[in-house]
Amino acid sequence: MPLADEEDIARAICSEKGDEARISPSLMRGPNTSVSRLTIAPLEETWEVFRQNVEKPPNRIVEKIGTINVGRLKEIGETYTPQPTSISVEANPLPSYPSHAIIPPRLSRGLATNVVQELHIHPPPEA
């Protein structure tokens, strides 16, 4: 089921997807890019969800979370030049991860770069 434009989603930014200065566009390329629905698991809970379902220490550590509004994500795709692209986000709940959703299409590197530039970046909560 497609998510409403009003929903916000979160994507784990792990150690292998970037450094302090930049985030790799491969973070959003897909296909079937995993994201979390913030209406089901607020950002504070999403940190723990990502640690349990995404992290694979010592090589893959969740260092940040990027968030974006579904409507804004669609708009980025629709207005992308040289090739407007339809982007959807589909609910895909899992037994241990009910807030799970996916972005089904594979995005071009250029489009993925544009999406990454629009992410709101959240550092880990203070311990």
C-alpha positions as a Python dict, from the first residue, in 0.01 Angstrom:
ca = {
    (1, 'M'): (0, 0, 0),
    (2, 'P'): (146, 339, -98),
    (3, 'L'): (219, 584, 182),
    (4, 'A'): (42, 919, 197),
    (5, 'D'): (232, 1228, 83),
    (6, 'E'): (203, 1367, 437),
    (7, 'E'): (410, 1088, 592),
    (8, 'D'): (776, 1125, 682),
    (9, 'I'): (1022, 842, 637),
    (10, 'A'): (1368, 771, 776),
    (11, 'R'): (1671, 601, 623),
    (12, 'A'): (1962, 465, 826),
    (13, 'I'): (2295, 616, 728),
    (14, 'C'): (2557, 356, 806),
    (15, 'S'): (2933, 378, 825),
    (16, 'E'): (2981, 232, 476),
    (17, 'K'): (2752, 491, 309),
    (18, 'G'): (2947, 804, 383),
    (19, 'D'): (3182, 998, 602),
    (20, 'E'): (3164, 1319, 804),
    (21, 'A'): (3164, 1536, 491),
    (22, 'R'): (2934, 1356, 249),
    (23, 'I'): (2679, 1080, 208),
    (24, 'S'): (2700, 847, -90),
    (25, 'P'): (2409, 853, -337),
    (26, 'S'): (2410, 472, -315),
    (27, 'L'): (2218, 524, 11),
    (28, 'M'): (1903, 589, -195),
    (29, 'R'): (1963, 403, -523),
    (30, 'G'): (1772, 82, -454),
    (31, 'P'): (1584, -104, -581),
    (32, 'N'): (1364, -167, -279),
    (33, 'T'): (1539, 80, -52),
    (34, 'S'): (1439, 8, 309),
    (35, 'V'): (1302, 297, 513),
    (36, 'S'): (1107, 341, 834),
    (37, 'R'): (772, 515, 876),
    (38, 'L'): (792, 784, 1142),
    (39, 'T'): (416, 772, 1197),
    (40, 'I'): (458, 419, 1335),
    (41, 'A'): (798, 452, 1504),
    (42, 'P'): (894, 811, 1597),
    (43, 'L'): (1255, 914, 1541),
    (44, 'E'): (1362, 824, 1896),
    (45, 'E'): (1228, 468, 1851),
    (46, 'T'): (1365, 445, 1498),
    (47, 'W'): (1721, 464, 1630),
    (48, 'E'): (1662, 140, 1823),
    (49, 'V'): (1473, -21, 1532),
    (50, 'F'): (1767, 54, 1300),
    (51, 'R'): (2021, -73, 1553),
    (52, 'Q'): (1831, -402, 1583),
    (53, 'N'): (1747, -449, 1214),
    (54, 'V'): (2020, -271, 1015),
    (55, 'E'): (2345, -270, 1212),
    (56, 'K'): (2596, -547, 1161),
    (57, 'P'): (2897, -453, 1377),
    (58, 'P'): (3180, -393, 1339),
    (59, 'N'): (3152, -302, 969),
    (60, 'R'): (2802, -159, 953),
    (61, 'I'): (2710, 91, 1224),
    (62, 'V'): (2416, 333, 1210),
    (63, 'E'): (2585, 671, 1242),
    (64, 'K'): (2302, 906, 1143),
    (65, 'I'): (1944, 901, 1025),
    (66, 'G'): (1818, 1090, 723),
    (67, 'T'): (1451, 1189, 705),
    (68, 'I'): (1237, 1317, 422),
    (69, 'N'): (869, 1375, 356),
    (70, 'V'): (709, 1132, 109),
    (71, 'G'): (544, 1415, -86),
    (72, 'R'): (879, 1595, -116),
    (73, 'L'): (1047, 1274, -231),
    (74, 'K'): (785, 1233, -505),
    (75, 'E'): (828, 1596, -608),
    (76, 'I'): (1205, 1553, -641),
    (77, 'G'): (1144, 1259, -874),
    (78, 'E'): (874, 1431, -1080),
    (79, 'T'): (1086, 1743, -1137),
    (80, 'Y'): (1416, 1562, -1197),
    (81, 'T'): (1589, 1657, -1519),
    (82, 'P'): (1689, 1503, -1751),
    (83, 'Q'): (1433, 1230, -1674),
    (84, 'P'): (1129, 1286, -1449),
    (85, 'T'): (1082, 973, -1240),
    (86, 'S'): (780, 842, -1050),
    (87, 'I'): (882, 753, -695),
    (88, 'S'): (653, 573, -453),
    (89, 'V'): (697, 448, -98),
    (90, 'E'): (518, 125, -10),
    (91, 'A'): (433, -9, 335),
    (92, 'N'): (618, -338, 389),
    (93, 'P'): (582, -427, 758),
    (94, 'L'): (793, -712, 892),
    (95, 'P'): (723, -912, 1211),
    (96, 'S'): (1011, -753, 1403),
    (97, 'Y'): (993, -422, 1214),
    (98, 'P'): (631, -301, 1173),
    (99, 'S'): (738, 47, 1057),
    (100, 'H'): (930, -96, 758),
    (101, 'A'): (855, 40, 411),
    (102, 'I'): (1034, 33, 76),
    (103, 'I'): (1105, 269, -210),
    (104, 'P'): (1061, 19, -497),
    (105, 'P'): (1221, 183, -801),
    (106, 'R'): (1593, 190, -864),
    (107, 'L'): (1693, 555, -882),
    (108, 'S'): (1957, 693, -1116),
    (109, 'R'): (2275, 817, -950),
    (110, 'G'): (2183, 1177, -1031),
    (111, 'L'): (1834, 1146, -886),
    (112, 'A'): (1967, 965, -578),
    (113, 'T'): (2218, 1250, -531),
    (114, 'N'): (1932, 1502, -538),
    (115, 'V'): (1737, 1300, -279),
    (116, 'V'): (2041, 1268, -49),
    (117, 'Q'): (2092, 1646, -65),
    (118, 'E'): (1733, 1696, 58),
    (119, 'L'): (1759, 1461, 358),
    (120, 'H'): (1732, 1614, 704),
    (121, 'I'): (2026, 1460, 891),
    (122, 'H'): (1985, 1356, 1255),
    (123, 'P'): (2287, 1265, 1470),
    (124, 'P'): (2252, 991, 1731),
    (125, 'P'): (2070, 1087, 2050),
    (126, 'E'): (2282, 1177, 2349),
    (127, 'A'): (2355, 875, 2565),
}
